[in-house]
Amino acid sequence: MAAQVAVQRGPFHLTRSQRSTLVRALAMATYVLVMVFPFYWMFITAFKQNSDLYELKHNPLIFNDWPTLAHLEYLFGKTLFLTWMWNSLVIGVCVVAITLLAAVPAGYALARLNLPGAQQLGIAIFATYLIPPTLLFIPLTRVVHALGLANTIWSLVIVLPTISIPFGTWLLMGFFKNVSKEIEEAALVDGASRSQAVFRVVLPISKAGLAATGMFAFAISLQAFLYPLVFTSSTNVKPVTLGVVTDLIRGDIFYWGELMAGALIAGLPVAILFNFLLNDFVEGITGGALK
Amino acid sequence: MDAGLVVAAQPRVALSTRVRRGTLRRLAGYLLVLPAGIYVLGLVGFPLALGLWYSLTNTTVASTGAFVGLQNFADVTRDVTFRLAVRNTVVIAVISTAAKITLSVALAFLMLGAFPGRGILRTLFVLPWTIPIALSTIAYKWMFHSQYSVINWIGVHIGLIDKGPNWLGTMPAAIIAVIFVSTWRAVPFGAITVLAGLTAIPGEIIEAARIDGASWWQRFQAVIVPIIAPILFIALLFDLIFTLTELTVVYLLTGGGPVDQTQVMASYALQIGVQGGALGQGAAVALYLLPVLLILTIMSLRSIAKREGL
């Protein structure tokens, strides 16, 4: 019916709901453009020939010359990009391991053992998540130095869990609270010891929480910038986020093609990984009251 | 043995075993929390205390330094760059926070409901928040380039501007660029959080308000604001804590320039404390943030505790 009316009035007369759909679509398109444009810009820069990139008469939004893999070749062949990726991977995996080793027992004990003061202790641990690196990096340079870890990837392996343990403990407390007590007690009655009950019943049920905590720790370690900046200085010990933005700039010369290629290759996997965590993260900080 | 005694003794034994077992269990429980506790105390609590101590001394990279009282805190207030940094930190936080609230509520409303391609759109929308900030900032540095700025190119070609500004080399363009990147990054997070709040409002409540003849704005104020306000508030406090202490955008985009004009407290602390080697003074600059952060932290923990029903 509505369509017929619109046709009778001509193509530019829209019904009220069509108009609101149109406005909404336009607003949405604007948002998408602004949000996504930098990624498009990274992409097109990464594959443009320098002659195209630095020619002011060219339309910068399209390939005016043939695309090229030269920047990628330079990035992989003539810089330590693969080393930085490897460093990031090692740091990430270690941070995940340390985080889970500390946060799982803490989260379990605080959520399920009816310890006096458990809630307050949980909040106190979570509160440290809110003490930002800005307040800590200056004294931490001395601590890292004293531990003999200055300018090694192990400085980051040791320091980055300070961000992921508090948040992970908090997340896991939420997950463990949701495991019904009866299931665990049923296992205990069946003759399982407390630790058997935990390993065979509670942890498998909470595996979504464990996965979220682990991925969060990994994402955090890849997102970090200030700690890598102050703790690592040699090219071969940098994680990828730091290596890309510091070592592809020589004096005043920015290797834009390589910079954008590196940013894209290092950034997209992290972005996609973090995307899976979004709901858990939002739930974690808003108190899990919304489901 | 007297039967009566045995009967009397039995429960006593059981009771003390039970107490002992309870204590043991509690002890084991606290032991489980210990690794996390030690970690947090050792690498957050201790450095925080050490930083407080440094701020009261003239420690440098080269020397241990002596106690100087509040000298560092007094000295930096007479420092022109420090004042600029405080001003910029406040300006960036206030403007970007206002922009973030408005834009993320708007985006959340756009995303509300089902429509084709919603899943893909959501993934695209959150990209700015999920990509490491250092990497997106370097892309923006290229987009704001003094010669090859694509933003200026687009502006000129759609007839919006004659010739764009030298974004990162002049004021106020440079600080606008910093605020833009900071906002661009945080809007998805705000939108997702608000969306979680909006999805929790039963459709009937909104429908009922509509039937009562409430206009769109009345409905927004009376029905929707009270429901999303608390959750938006928490998201806001979090974001403020990180915006106030954030330095990646400034460090990579403008380097604090032109001539310290976009320096923020965190980047200035880095410049003095690490690059300049004056640990004491750098710590003092950073610690000026502590009172505000404490207030924000207490406020967010309170509202989280309230939501958790503690």
Chai-1 contact restraints between the chains, C-beta under 6 A:
chainA,res_idxA,chainB,res_idxB,connection_type,confidence,min_distance_angstrom,max_distance_angstrom,comment,restraint_id
A,A27,B,L110,contact,1.0,0.0,6.0,A-B,restraint_1
A,M28,B,L110,contact,1.0,0.0,6.0,A-B,restraint_2
A,Y31,B,L107,contact,1.0,0.0,6.0,A-B,restraint_3
A,V32,B,L124,contact,1.0,0.0,6.0,A-B,restraint_4
A,M35,B,F125,contact,1.0,0.0,6.0,A-B,restraint_5
A,M35,B,P128,contact,1.0,0.0,6.0,A-B,restraint_6
A,V36,B,L124,contact,1.0,0.0,6.0,A-B,restraint_7
A,P38,B,S136,contact,1.0,0.0,6.0,A-B,restraint_8
A,P38,B,A139,contact,1.0,0.0,6.0,A-B,restraint_9
A,W41,B,M143,contact,1.0,0.0,6.0,A-B,restraint_10
A,M42,B,A139,contact,1.0,0.0,6.0,A-B,restraint_11
A,P60,B,V150,contact,1.0,0.0,6.0,A-B,restraint_12
A,P60,B,W153,contact,1.0,0.0,6.0,A-B,restraint_13
A,A102,B,P35,contact,1.0,0.0,6.0,A-B,restraint_14
A,A102,B,A36,contact,1.0,0.0,6.0,A-B,restraint_15
A,A102,B,Y39,contact,1.0,0.0,6.0,A-B,restraint_16
A,P105,B,L32,contact,1.0,0.0,6.0,A-B,restraint_17
A,A106,B,V33,contact,1.0,0.0,6.0,A-B,restraint_18
A,A106,B,A36,contact,1.0,0.0,6.0,A-B,restraint_19
A,A109,B,G29,contact,1.0,0.0,6.0,A-B,restraint_20
A,A109,B,L32,contact,1.0,0.0,6.0,A-B,restraint_21
A,A109,B,V33,contact,1.0,0.0,6.0,A-B,restraint_22
A,L113,B,G29,contact,1.0,0.0,6.0,A-B,restraint_23
A,L115,B,R26,contact,1.0,0.0,6.0,A-B,restraint_24
A,L115,B,G29,contact,1.0,0.0,6.0,A-B,restraint_25
A,Q119,B,L310,contact,1.0,0.0,6.0,A-B,restraint_26
A,I123,B,L301,contact,1.0,0.0,6.0,A-B,restraint_27
A,I125,B,V40,contact,1.0,0.0,6.0,A-B,restraint_28
A,A127,B,L301,contact,1.0,0.0,6.0,A-B,restraint_29
A,T128,B,V40,contact,1.0,0.0,6.0,A-B,restraint_30
A,T128,B,V44,contact,1.0,0.0,6.0,A-B,restraint_31
A,L130,B,I241,contact,1.0,0.0,6.0,A-B,restraint_32
A,L130,B,T297,contact,1.0,0.0,6.0,A-B,restraint_33
A,I131,B,V44,contact,1.0,0.0,6.0,A-B,restraint_34
A,P132,B,T245,contact,1.0,0.0,6.0,A-B,restraint_35
A,T134,B,T245,contact,1.0,0.0,6.0,A-B,restraint_36
A,T134,B,A266,contact,1.0,0.0,6.0,A-B,restraint_37
A,T134,B,A286,contact,1.0,0.0,6.0,A-B,restraint_38
A,L135,B,A286,contact,1.0,0.0,6.0,A-B,restraint_39
A,L136,B,P47,contact,1.0,0.0,6.0,A-B,restraint_40
A,I138,B,G51,contact,1.0,0.0,6.0,A-B,restraint_41
A,I138,B,G273,contact,1.0,0.0,6.0,A-B,restraint_42
A,I138,B,L279,contact,1.0,0.0,6.0,A-B,restraint_43
A,I138,B,G282,contact,1.0,0.0,6.0,A-B,restraint_44
A,I138,B,A283,contact,1.0,0.0,6.0,A-B,restraint_45
A,P139,B,P47,contact,1.0,0.0,6.0,A-B,restraint_46
A,P139,B,L50,contact,1.0,0.0,6.0,A-B,restraint_47
A,P139,B,G51,contact,1.0,0.0,6.0,A-B,restraint_48
A,L140,B,P47,contact,1.0,0.0,6.0,A-B,restraint_49
A,V143,B,P47,contact,1.0,0.0,6.0,A-B,restraint_50
A,T162,B,L43,contact,1.0,0.0,6.0,A-B,restraint_51
A,T162,B,V44,contact,1.0,0.0,6.0,A-B,restraint_52
A,I165,B,A36,contact,1.0,0.0,6.0,A-B,restraint_53
A,I165,B,Y39,contact,1.0,0.0,6.0,A-B,restraint_54
A,T169,B,A36,contact,1.0,0.0,6.0,A-B,restraint_55
A,L222,B,P132,contact,1.0,0.0,6.0,A-B,restraint_56
A,Q223,B,P132,contact,1.0,0.0,6.0,A-B,restraint_57
A,F225,B,A134,contact,1.0,0.0,6.0,A-B,restraint_58
A,F225,B,T248,contact,1.0,0.0,6.0,A-B,restraint_59
A,V230,B,V274,contact,1.0,0.0,6.0,A-B,restraint_60
A,T241,B,P132,contact,1.0,0.0,6.0,A-B,restraint_61
A,T241,B,A134,contact,1.0,0.0,6.0,A-B,restraint_62
A,V245,B,A134,contact,1.0,0.0,6.0,A-B,restraint_63
A,V245,B,I138,contact,1.0,0.0,6.0,A-B,restraint_64
A,V245,B,L252,contact,1.0,0.0,6.0,A-B,restraint_65
A,W256,B,W142,contact,1.0,0.0,6.0,A-B,restraint_66
A,L259,B,I138,contact,1.0,0.0,6.0,A-B,restraint_67
A,A263,B,L135,contact,1.0,0.0,6.0,A-B,restraint_68
A,A263,B,I138,contact,1.0,0.0,6.0,A-B,restraint_69
A,A263,B,A139,contact,1.0,0.0,6.0,A-B,restraint_70
A,G267,B,I131,contact,1.0,0.0,6.0,A-B,restraint_71
A,G267,B,P132,contact,1.0,0.0,6.0,A-B,restraint_72
A,G267,B,L135,contact,1.0,0.0,6.0,A-B,restraint_73
A,V270,B,P132,contact,1.0,0.0,6.0,A-B,restraint_74
A,A271,B,L127,contact,1.0,0.0,6.0,A-B,restraint_75
A,A271,B,T130,contact,1.0,0.0,6.0,A-B,restraint_76
A,A271,B,I131,contact,1.0,0.0,6.0,A-B,restraint_77
A,F274,B,T130,contact,1.0,0.0,6.0,A-B,restraint_78
A,N275,B,T123,contact,1.0,0.0,6.0,A-B,restraint_79
A,N275,B,V126,contact,1.0,0.0,6.0,A-B,restraint_80
A,N275,B,T130,contact,1.0,0.0,6.0,A-B,restraint_81
A,L278,B,I192,contact,1.0,0.0,6.0,A-B,restraint_82
A,V282,B,I192,contact,1.0,0.0,6.0,A-B,restraint_83
A,V282,B,T193,contact,1.0,0.0,6.0,A-B,restraint_84
A,V282,B,A196,contact,1.0,0.0,6.0,A-B,restraint_85
A,I285,B,F238,contact,1.0,0.0,6.0,A-B,restraint_86
A,T286,B,I231,contact,1.0,0.0,6.0,A-B,restraint_87
A,T286,B,I234,contact,1.0,0.0,6.0,A-B,restraint_88
A,G287,B,I304,contact,1.0,0.0,6.0,A-B,restraint_89
A,G287,B,R307,contact,1.0,0.0,6.0,A-B,restraint_90
A,G287,B,E308,contact,1.0,0.0,6.0,A-B,restraint_91
A,A289,B,R307,contact,1.0,0.0,6.0,A-B,restraint_92
A,L290,B,A196,contact,1.0,0.0,6.0,A-B,restraint_93
A,L290,B,A200,contact,1.0,0.0,6.0,A-B,restraint_94
